[in-house]
Amino acid sequence: MRGHMKEDDERQIREALRQSVPPIDPELRRDLWSAVLRKIDTHPATIPWYDWALIGASCAVFVFFPQMILVFAYHL
């Protein structure tokens, strides 16, 4: 009896998923690469000030404490 209940539940779940999720269209409606290039051109990448501060602090730590390079590499 348990096997039958399990199959029935699985069938109900499959039917619910089929009804709730629309079928996927494998063909793209348009080319996305041109949109990506356009976005890159309009918003050039900028590095915020706190990234520069972290880079500077890391370099200072590595200069004054060279053994920290090994600790840092270990945690990567």
N, C-alpha and C positions, 0 to 999 in steps of 0.2 A: 504494500500500500504506500510506503514511503517513496519508493521509486516513481510511482505514478504521480504522486503529489509534486515531486521535484520536477518531472518533465512538464507537468501542467503549469507550474510556476515559471519555468524557463520559457515556455511558449508565450505566456502572458507578458513576460518582461520583453521578449523579442518584439511582440506586436506593439507594445507601448513605445518602445524605442523607434520602431519603424514609423509610427504615427507622429512622434514628436520631433524627429530629426529629418529635415528635408533631404532628398537625394542630392548627391554631390555632382556638380557639373565638372567633368574633367578638363574641359576646354576653357582657356582664359578668354574673357570677353574683350580684354585689351592688353597691350603690352605694358608691363609694370616697370620695366627698366628705364624707360624714358621719364616716368614720374620720379623714380629714385634719383636720376641724374639732375633733374630740375630742382629737386629739394636740396641736393648737395650744393648746387650752384647758388641757390638763394640763401641758404643758411650755412656759411662756412664754419668749420669747427673752430671753436675757441677754447682755450684752456683757462679755467677759472683760477683766481688768485690762490685759493687754498690748495690746489694741486701743486702749484709752484712752491708754496710753503712746505708741503709734505716732501717734495723732491729735495728741496734745500736742506730740510732737517735730516732726511735720510742720508744725504751726502755728508753732512757734518758728522753724523753718528759714525758712518763708515770710515771717515778720515781719522777721527779721534779714537775709535774703538774698532780696529780692523777685524777682530775676532767676531764681531757682530755680523759680518758678512756670512760666516758659516752658519750662525744661528738663523739668519734670515733665509738662507738657501735651504736649510733643513725644513723650515716651516712652509716652504713653497711646495 
